[in-house]
């Protein structure tokens, strides 16, 4: 194939099409499942717009680039599936939540309700544990997903926590120290009481680049019963008040820009 500035690595092209991650594409290449212009694909090869790609003998059609870069903000209810069950089975440390004792409704996922023009396979950006909810991001574009995943690690994240009882000064100090089971310490920027009644109390927590799983572990390390956790902000991007639970919409260019560290 002639050299072309438009040529990109095959794994990247497949990831951008939403067919799978770059690692999955590498597995397809090693297994001989991919061909380029009738010949077996090899790792590291570059392909252009005119190259014919096939997976298991079926032609891979490449749609317009505009649809590939769409990012959707979702307001997920606690326990509501974000991705299809087949996608969740392959996730590592993303939206699974073991030992919670919570029954998750196996209804249709948010990703399955997104417009078909947006893609066929969606990738979640720093997903919350399934038992929790709040602000979630989905895209079918692999390159966009990788860029955002790197970006969110440098962003402030805000969470709303509902705990059983009132946090003692010692528990609050333990949370602020940010120690995890791995020995790594999260950078907790703020922790403050935010109302509540009866046996439940709400707290607002802000941490730098923390995943939902890390926040849940951090709080539960202090012998605190965490009943519910909602993510309400990623960097400057806040969960819109007019976005109802289980609803979603496409991010604007300005909102995408707000996800930069």
C-alpha positions in Angstrom: 0.0 0.0 0.0 1.4 3.4 -0.9 2.5 5.6 2.0 -0.2 8.0 3.1 -0.4 10.6 5.8 -4.0 9.5 6.3 -3.0 5.9 7.0 -3.5 4.8 10.6 -2.7 1.7 12.6 -5.3 -1.0 12.0 -6.0 -1.4 15.7 -6.7 2.3 16.0 -9.1 2.2 13.1 -11.1 -0.7 14.5 -11.2 1.0 17.9 -12.5 4.2 16.4 -15.2 2.3 14.6 -16.4 1.1 18.0 -15.8 -2.6 17.1 -13.6 -3.3 20.0 -10.7 -2.1 22.0 -7.1 -1.9 20.5 -6.2 -4.9 22.7 -9.2 -6.9 21.3 -8.1 -6.0 17.7 -4.6 -7.2 18.4 -6.1 -10.6 19.5 -8.1 -10.8 16.2 -5.0 -10.1 14.2 -3.0 -12.8 16.0 -5.8 -15.2 15.5 -5.9 -14.6 11.8 -9.4 -13.3 11.8 -8.6 -10.0 10.1 -7.7 -9.4 6.5 -6.7 -6.3 4.6 -7.3 -6.3 0.8 -7.6 -10.1 1.0 -4.3 -10.7 2.9 -3.9 -11.6 6.6 -3.4 -8.5 8.7 -0.3 -8.1 10.7 0.4 -6.3 13.9 1.5 -2.6 13.4 0.3 -2.3 9.8 -1.3 0.9 8.7 -4.5 1.2 6.6 -6.1 4.0 4.6 -9.6 4.9 3.6 -9.5 2.8 0.4 -8.3 -0.4 2.0 -10.8 -3.2 2.3 -11.0 -4.7 5.8 -12.7 -7.9 6.7 -13.3 -9.6 10.1 -14.1 -13.3 9.9 -14.7 -12.9 6.2 -17.3 -10.1 6.6 -16.6 -6.6 5.2 -16.1 -3.9 7.8 -17.9 -0.8 6.7 -16.5 2.5 7.8 -19.1 5.2 8.5 -18.6 9.0 8.7 -16.1 10.3 11.2 -18.6 12.8 12.6 -20.7 10.1 14.2 -17.7 8.4 15.7 -16.7 11.3 18.0 -20.0 11.7 19.7 -19.9 11.6 23.5 -23.0 11.2 25.6 -23.6 12.3 29.1 -26.0 9.9 31.0 -27.8 10.2 34.3 -27.7 6.7 35.5 -29.9 5.5 38.3 -28.2 3.3 41.0 -28.3 -0.3 39.8 -29.3 0.6 36.2 -27.1 -1.2 33.6 -24.8 1.2 31.7 -23.5 -1.3 29.1 -25.0 -4.5 27.7 -24.5 -7.6 29.8 -22.0 -9.1 27.2 -19.9 -5.9 27.5 -19.9 -5.9 31.3 -18.7 -9.5 31.4 -15.4 -8.3 29.7 -14.9 -5.3 31.9 -12.1 -5.2 34.5 -12.8 -3.1 37.6 -15.2 -0.8 35.8 -18.8 -1.1 36.6 -19.0 -4.4 38.4 -19.7 -4.4 42.1 -19.0 -7.6 44.0 -20.3 -8.4 47.5 -22.8 -5.6 47.6 -25.8 -7.8 48.2 -27.8 -5.6 45.8 -30.0 -7.1 43.1 -29.4 -5.3 39.8 -32.3 -5.2 37.4 -31.2 -6.8 34.1 -33.2 -4.4 32.0 -32.0 -2.9 28.8 -28.9 -0.8 29.3 -28.4 2.9 28.7 -26.0 2.2 25.9 -28.5 0.1 24.1 -30.9 3.0 24.0 -28.5 5.5 22.4 -29.1 6.4 18.8 -27.9 3.8 16.3 -26.1 6.5 14.3 -23.8 7.1 17.3 -22.2 3.6 17.0 -22.6 -0.1 17.6 -20.4 -0.6 20.6 -20.0 1.9 23.4 -17.1 2.5 25.8 -17.7 3.9 29.2 -15.3 6.5 30.7 -14.3 5.8 34.2 -17.7 4.1 35.0 -19.2 4.0 38.5 -19.9 0.7 40.2 -23.2 -0.8 39.1 -24.7 -0.3 42.5 -24.1 3.4 42.3 -25.0 6.0 39.7 -25.0 9.6 38.7 -22.9 11.2 35.9 -21.7 8.7 33.3 -20.0 9.2 29.9 -20.3 6.9 26.8 -18.7 7.1 23.4 -18.4 4.7 20.5 -15.1 6.2 19.4 -12.0 4.4 20.8 -9.6 7.2 20.4 -11.9 9.7 22.1 -12.5 7.2 24.9 -8.7 6.8 25.5 -8.2 10.6 25.5 -11.0 11.1 28.0 -9.9 8.3 30.2 -6.5 9.8 30.5 -8.0 13.3 31.1 -10.3 12.3 33.9 -7.4 11.0 36.0 -6.3 14.6 36.3 -9.8 16.1 37.0 -11.6 16.9 40.2 -14.6 14.5 40.8 -17.5 15.3 43.0 -19.6 12.6 44.7 -22.7 12.7 46.9 -22.6 10.0 49.6 -25.4 8.6 51.6 -24.1 6.8 54.7 -25.7 5.1 57.7 -25.4 7.4 60.7 -23.1 10.4 61.2 -19.4 10.2 60.4 -17.3 10.6 63.5 -14.3 13.0 63.5 -12.0 9.9 63.3 -13.9 8.5 60.3 -13.8 11.8 58.5 -10.1 12.2 59.1 -9.5 8.7 57.8 -11.4 9.5 54.6 -9.5 12.7 54.1 -6.2 10.9 54.4 -7.3 8.9 51.3 -5.6 5.6 52.1 -6.6 2.6 49.9 -6.0 -1.1 50.4 -3.2 -1.0 47.8 -1.3 1.5 49.9 -2.0 4.3 47.4 -3.5 7.5 48.8 -6.2 9.4 47.0 -6.0 13.2 47.1 -9.3 14.1 48.9 -9.9 17.8 48.5 -13.2 18.3 50.3 -15.5 16.4 52.6 -18.5 18.1 54.2 -21.9 17.2 55.6 -24.8 17.8 53.3 -27.9 17.1 55.2 -30.0 14.0 55.8 -32.6 12.7 58.2 -33.4 9.7 60.2 -30.6 7.1 60.2 -29.1 8.4 56.9 -26.7 11.3 56.3 -25.5 12.8 53.1 -21.9 14.0 52.5 -20.3 15.8 49.7 -16.8 14.5 48.7 -14.4 15.9 46.1 -11.3 14.0 45.1 -8.7 14.2 42.3 -9.0 11.6 39.6 -10.7 9.0 41.8 -12.8 6.2 40.4 -16.1 5.3 42.0 -14.7 1.9 43.1 -11.9 3.8 44.9 -14.2 6.1 46.7 -16.4 3.3 47.8 -13.4 1.4 49.2 -12.1 4.5 50.8 -15.3 5.2 52.7 -16.0 1.5 53.7 -12.4 1.2 55.1 -13.6 3.5 57.9 -16.3 0.9 59.0 -18.9 3.1 57.3 -22.0 1.7 55.7 -22.2 3.4 52.3 -25.8 3.0 51.1 -25.6 5.1 47.9 -23.1 7.1 45.9 -23.8 9.4 43.1 -21.2 11.2 40.9 -22.3 14.8 40.3 -19.3 16.4 38.6 -16.3 15.6 36.4 -13.9 18.5 36.2 -16.1 21.5 35.2 -18.8 19.2 33.8 -21.7 19.0 36.2 -24.6 16.6 36.0 -27.3 18.8 34.5 -30.3 19.4 36.8 -32.6 19.1 33.9 -31.3 15.7 32.8 -33.7 13.2 34.4 -32.6 9.8 35.7 -32.2 7.2 33.0 -31.9 9.9 30.3 -29.0 11.0 28.2 -27.9 13.6 25.6 -24.9 14.4 23.5 -22.3 16.6 24.9 -21.7 20.0 23.3 -18.3 21.2 22.2 -18.1 23.5 25.2 -18.9 20.6 27.6 -16.2 18.4 26.0 -13.7 21.2 26.4 -14.7 21.3 30.1 -13.2 17.8 30.5 -9.7 19.0 29.9 -7.5 18.9 33.0 
